[in-house]
Amino acid sequence: MTEELKLKVGELTERGDFGRGIVRISAKDMKKAACTEGDVVEIEGKRKTAAIAVRAYPIDIGLDIVRMDGLERRNCGAGIGETVKIKKAAIAEAKSVTIAPARKGIIIHMGGNLIKQNILMRPMVTGDIIIPNPIVQDRRSSSVFEQFFGMDFGEMFTPFGEEKFVVVATEPKGVVRITRATDVE
């Protein structure tokens, strides 16, 4: 049975976790939400967003905490120490996604495929701010993602650095996941 969790927001501490669209949740809390590592969860603060659930840091076990980076906190409209609602997301495959640079005056001329390979399998909703980085960087976590997605995300090319993009539109609406079939503009 799926349960909506209320967890306190904490800060991600591993630098390699930043900008990857993940949140760290304890196995106990994932079980309550009827999800497992690699599943997409909906996070609701002042607004709704989505992220991929990854196991909590060992130090967090037993604390009702969800760790997320500044982008995820901004996307859900919650700060450190505030409470957010988390549940397993109803997710659709994105037919199309339109993204634009988040900074005014920036123009990027490149095909959507280069961005797409760096946001493949990433969940998002319209209005989210994202950094086009592959989901997983460290080798310890990659085996779970290889198992789920059939590829190693650690070897992908990330030409964007810390450049942020805003998700302007998605088809369909709601929580979507970028796949190989998604048209990224």
C-alpha positions in Angstrom: 0.0 0.0 0.0 1.4 3.4 -1.0 1.7 5.9 1.8 2.3 9.6 1.5 5.4 10.5 3.6 6.1 13.7 5.4 9.9 14.1 5.7 12.1 17.0 6.7 14.4 18.4 4.0 18.1 18.0 4.4 21.0 19.0 2.3 22.9 16.6 0.0 26.5 16.4 1.2 28.1 14.4 -1.6 29.3 16.8 -4.4 28.7 14.1 -7.0 25.0 14.0 -6.2 24.3 17.7 -7.1 22.3 18.5 -10.2 21.4 14.8 -11.0 17.7 14.9 -10.2 18.0 12.5 -7.2 16.8 12.5 -3.6 18.2 10.3 -0.8 15.6 8.5 1.3 15.9 5.7 3.8 15.0 2.1 2.7 12.3 2.2 5.5 10.7 5.3 4.0 10.9 4.0 0.5 9.1 0.8 1.6 6.4 3.0 3.2 6.0 4.8 -0.1 5.9 1.5 -2.0 8.9 2.4 -4.0 12.5 1.1 -4.4 15.8 2.6 -5.3 15.6 4.0 -8.8 11.8 4.7 -8.7 10.5 8.2 -9.4 9.0 10.0 -6.4 6.8 13.1 -6.4 7.9 15.8 -3.9 5.5 18.5 -2.8 6.5 21.6 -0.9 5.0 24.9 -2.2 5.0 23.2 -5.6 5.3 19.7 -7.0 8.4 18.2 -8.7 9.9 14.8 -9.1 13.2 13.1 -8.5 14.7 9.6 -8.5 14.8 7.9 -5.1 18.3 6.7 -4.1 19.2 5.1 -0.8 20.0 7.3 2.2 23.5 8.0 3.5 24.2 5.5 6.3 24.3 8.3 8.9 20.6 9.2 8.1 19.1 5.9 8.8 16.3 6.3 11.4 16.0 10.0 10.8 12.8 11.1 8.9 14.8 13.1 6.4 14.9 13.4 2.6 18.2 14.9 1.3 18.1 16.9 -1.9 20.3 19.5 -3.6 19.4 23.2 -4.0 17.8 22.7 -7.4 15.4 20.1 -6.1 14.7 22.3 -3.0 13.9 25.2 -5.4 11.9 23.0 -7.7 9.6 21.8 -4.8 9.6 25.2 -3.0 11.0 24.0 0.3 14.0 24.9 2.3 16.3 22.9 4.6 14.4 21.9 7.8 11.0 22.3 6.2 8.6 19.4 5.7 7.7 18.0 2.2 5.2 15.3 1.1 6.7 12.4 -0.8 4.9 9.6 -2.7 5.6 7.3 -5.5 5.0 9.3 -8.7 2.5 8.6 -11.5 5.0 9.0 -14.4 4.5 9.3 -18.1 7.0 8.9 -20.9 7.7 12.4 -22.3 6.7 12.7 -25.9 8.3 16.1 -26.1 10.1 18.5 -23.7 11.1 22.1 -24.4 13.9 23.6 -22.3 15.6 27.0 -22.3 18.7 28.5 -20.6 17.6 29.7 -17.2 19.8 32.9 -17.4 18.6 35.8 -19.5 20.7 36.7 -22.5 22.2 33.2 -23.0 21.7 31.5 -26.3 22.9 28.0 -26.9 23.1 26.6 -30.4 23.1 22.8 -30.2 20.9 19.9 -31.1 18.4 18.6 -28.6 20.2 15.2 -28.8 23.3 16.3 -26.9 21.1 17.7 -24.1 18.9 14.6 -24.2 21.7 12.2 -23.6 22.6 14.1 -20.5 19.0 14.1 -19.1 18.0 10.6 -20.2 15.7 8.9 -17.7 15.4 12.1 -15.7 12.0 12.9 -14.3 10.8 16.5 -14.5 7.7 18.8 -14.6 7.1 22.1 -16.3 8.8 24.9 -14.4 11.7 22.8 -13.0 15.2 24.1 -13.2 17.7 21.4 -14.3 21.4 21.0 -15.0 21.9 18.5 -17.9 24.0 16.0 -16.0 23.6 12.2 -16.2 21.7 10.8 -13.2 24.6 8.8 -11.6 28.3 9.6 -11.3 29.8 7.3 -8.8 30.5 3.6 -9.5 28.8 2.4 -6.3 25.3 3.5 -7.5 25.7 2.8 -11.2 25.0 -0.9 -10.9 21.4 -0.1 -9.8 21.0 2.2 -12.7 22.6 -0.2 -15.1 20.2 -2.8 -13.9 17.1 -0.5 -14.3 18.1 1.3 -17.4 20.6 -1.1 -19.2 23.4 1.5 -19.5 26.3 3.0 -17.5 25.6 6.7 -16.9 29.1 7.3 -15.5 30.7 7.4 -18.9 28.5 10.1 -20.5 29.8 13.4 -21.8 28.6 16.5 -19.8 29.5 19.7 -21.8 27.3 22.0 -19.8 29.1 22.4 -16.6 26.8 24.1 -14.1 24.6 25.8 -16.7 21.0 25.7 -15.6 18.0 25.2 -17.9 14.3 25.7 -17.2 11.7 23.2 -18.4 9.4 25.4 -20.4 6.9 22.7 -21.5 6.3 18.9 -21.5 3.9 16.7 -23.5 2.1 15.2 -21.7 1.7 17.5 -18.7 2.6 16.4 -15.2 5.5 14.2 -14.1 7.4 12.9 -17.2 10.6 11.0 -17.8 12.9 11.6 -20.7 13.5 8.5 -22.9 15.2 7.8 -26.2 11.9 8.5 -27.9 11.5 12.0 -26.4 11.8 15.0 -28.7 14.0 17.5 -26.8 13.9 21.1 -28.1 
